[in-house]
């Protein structure tokens, strides 16, 4: 019988392949406040997140938010439609002028922010109408509901890609903190005893890469056989 493949072990999501959610401080979503002003109490580094976080005290509650570039402790930030157009302030997209750089954009009003949350990234407000058009970092134009919240500025931590890793161990632990797969040997580069795709005079699978859903675990690699569609059912 073949050995347990890496993809099968990862699919179980246990042990080494379990996401380290216990290391997370927060999701850094927007608080449920309509209009509020707060003071930045601290700048926090969270494990597994490159961008720093701001701990903001709004008086009635304390909340985390993604830090924009240039923010410091004791600065004030505000939430709501009456907020000024300044770095770190959160407001509905309809109140943000065209050409402004924003991040942490909601897809649906009230979801807390889904788009542009990576360190060093920002989107641009293009136009307003029935829907507001936003230019994402990928170059795609996306229509957003005008009531969706966004934060003005650029997310901090943009220079992380310029910093050298220095040694492989640092990269390994960084991938592990994010529950990512570290660099590994492909199946076609292995020996036949180690992987069903191994062996041969040159690196290629050598046979069809689609396997049945009923093969033993050691052979279940590559693409699974597609499900058959019943005739007349769409």
C-alpha positions in Angstrom: 0.0 0.0 0.0 1.3 3.5 -0.8 2.1 6.1 1.7 -0.2 8.8 3.0 0.1 11.8 0.6 0.7 15.3 1.7 -2.5 16.5 0.1 -4.5 13.9 2.1 -2.9 14.9 5.3 -3.5 18.6 4.7 -7.2 17.9 3.8 -7.7 16.5 7.4 -6.6 19.8 8.8 -5.0 18.4 11.9 -1.7 18.9 13.7 0.9 20.5 11.4 -1.8 21.6 9.0 -4.2 23.2 11.5 -4.6 26.9 11.1 -3.1 28.6 14.2 -6.2 30.7 15.0 -5.3 30.8 18.7 -2.5 33.2 17.8 -4.9 35.8 16.3 -6.0 38.8 18.2 -8.9 40.0 16.1 -10.4 40.1 12.6 -9.9 43.9 12.5 -13.4 44.6 11.4 -15.3 47.8 11.7 -17.0 48.3 15.1 -20.8 48.7 15.2 -20.7 52.5 15.6 -22.6 55.0 13.5 -20.6 58.1 14.5 -17.7 58.1 16.9 -14.2 59.5 17.5 -11.3 57.7 19.3 -7.7 57.9 20.2 -5.0 55.5 19.1 -3.7 53.8 22.3 -1.2 51.4 20.9 0.3 49.9 17.7 0.2 46.1 17.9 1.9 43.4 15.9 -0.2 40.3 15.4 1.3 36.9 14.5 0.6 35.8 11.0 -0.4 39.4 9.9 2.2 41.6 8.2 0.3 44.9 8.6 0.3 46.4 12.1 -2.9 47.0 14.0 -4.1 50.1 15.9 -5.8 49.7 19.2 -8.3 52.5 19.3 -10.3 53.7 22.3 -13.7 55.1 21.3 -14.8 55.7 24.9 -17.5 53.2 25.0 -15.4 50.4 23.6 -11.9 49.6 22.4 -11.4 48.1 18.9 -8.6 47.0 16.6 -8.2 48.4 13.1 -5.7 48.0 10.3 -3.1 50.7 10.6 -2.5 53.1 7.7 0.9 54.5 6.9 2.0 57.4 9.0 -0.2 56.8 12.1 1.2 57.1 15.6 0.0 56.8 19.2 -2.3 59.5 20.6 -3.6 60.4 17.1 -7.4 60.7 16.7 -9.5 58.7 14.2 -13.2 58.8 13.6 -16.0 56.7 12.2 -19.1 58.0 10.4 -20.4 60.0 7.5 -19.4 63.3 9.2 -15.7 62.4 9.6 -13.1 64.6 7.9 -11.2 63.3 4.8 -8.1 62.4 6.7 -5.8 59.4 7.0 -7.2 56.6 9.2 -10.8 57.8 9.2 -13.6 55.4 8.3 -16.7 56.5 6.4 -19.2 55.3 3.7 -17.8 55.3 0.2 -20.4 57.9 -1.0 -18.7 60.5 1.3 -15.2 59.9 0.0 -14.1 62.1 -2.9 -13.0 60.6 -6.3 -9.3 59.9 -6.5 -8.9 59.1 -2.8 -6.9 56.1 -1.7 -8.8 53.7 0.6 -8.5 50.2 2.0 -10.5 47.7 4.0 -13.6 48.1 1.8 -16.9 46.4 2.6 -18.6 44.3 -0.1 -22.0 44.4 1.6 -22.9 47.1 4.1 -22.1 45.9 7.6 -19.8 43.0 6.8 -16.8 44.7 8.5 -14.5 45.0 5.5 -13.4 42.3 3.0 -11.4 44.0 0.2 -7.8 45.5 0.2 -6.6 44.3 3.6 -3.0 43.4 2.6 0.1 45.3 3.8 1.1 48.1 1.5 -2.1 48.0 -0.7 -4.8 50.5 -1.4 -7.7 51.1 -3.8 -8.8 54.2 -5.6 -12.3 55.8 -5.7 -13.1 56.3 -9.4 -16.6 57.5 -9.7 -20.0 57.8 -7.8 -23.5 57.0 -9.0 -26.0 54.4 -8.2 -23.0 52.3 -7.3 -19.5 53.6 -6.5 -16.7 52.3 -8.8 -13.4 51.4 -7.1 -10.1 50.5 -8.8 -8.7 47.5 -6.9 -4.9 46.8 -6.6 -5.3 44.0 -9.2 -6.4 46.5 -11.8 -10.1 45.4 -11.7 -12.9 47.9 -11.5 -15.5 46.9 -9.0 -18.9 48.4 -8.2 -19.5 48.9 -4.5 -22.7 49.9 -2.7 -22.4 53.6 -1.6 -23.2 52.6 2.0 -20.2 50.3 2.3 -17.5 51.5 4.7 -13.9 52.2 3.7 -10.8 53.6 5.5 -8.8 56.5 4.0 -5.1 55.8 3.4 -2.6 53.1 2.5 -2.1 50.0 4.7 1.2 50.1 6.6 3.9 47.5 6.2 4.3 47.9 2.4 8.1 47.4 2.5 8.1 43.9 3.8 8.8 42.4 0.4 12.1 44.3 0.3 13.4 42.8 3.5 15.6 39.7 3.0 14.7 36.4 4.8 18.4 35.8 5.5 17.8 32.1 6.1 15.3 29.4 5.2 14.2 28.8 8.7 12.6 32.3 9.0 10.6 31.7 5.8 9.5 28.2 7.1 8.2 29.6 10.3 6.5 32.5 8.5 4.6 30.1 6.3 3.7 28.0 9.2 2.2 31.0 11.1 0.0 31.6 8.1 -0.9 27.9 7.8 0.6 28.0 4.4 2.4 25.1 2.6 6.1 25.4 2.6 8.1 24.6 -0.5 8.1 20.9 -1.2 9.2 18.4 -3.8 6.7 17.7 -6.5 5.4 14.2 -7.1 6.9 13.9 -10.6 10.4 14.5 -9.1 10.1 11.6 -6.6 10.9 7.9 -7.0 8.1 5.5 -7.9 8.2 4.1 -4.3 7.4 7.5 -2.9 4.7 8.8 -5.1 2.4 7.5 -7.9 3.7 10.2 -10.2 7.4 9.3 -9.6 9.9 7.6 -11.9 10.6 7.8 -15.6 13.5 9.1 -17.6 12.3 12.7 -17.4 9.9 14.5 -15.1 6.3 13.8 -16.3 3.4 11.9 -14.9 3.6 9.1 -17.5 -0.1 8.2 -17.3 -3.4 9.8 -16.9 -3.5 12.1 -13.8 -7.2 11.6 -13.1 -7.9 8.8 -10.7 -11.1 7.1 -9.5 -12.8 8.2 -6.4 -12.6 4.6 -5.1 -8.9 4.0 -5.4 -6.9 3.3 -2.1 -5.5 6.3 -0.2 -2.0 5.8 -1.5 -3.0 6.2 -5.1 -5.4 9.1 -4.6 -3.4 11.9 -6.1 -3.7 14.3 -9.0 -7.3 15.1 -10.2 -10.3 13.1 -9.0 -12.6 11.7 -11.6 -15.5 14.2 -12.4 -19.0 13.4 -11.2 -21.4 12.1 -13.8 -24.3 14.4 -14.6 -27.6 12.6 -14.7 -29.3 12.9 -18.1 -32.0 15.5 -18.2 -30.8 17.2 -15.0 -29.1 20.7 -15.2 
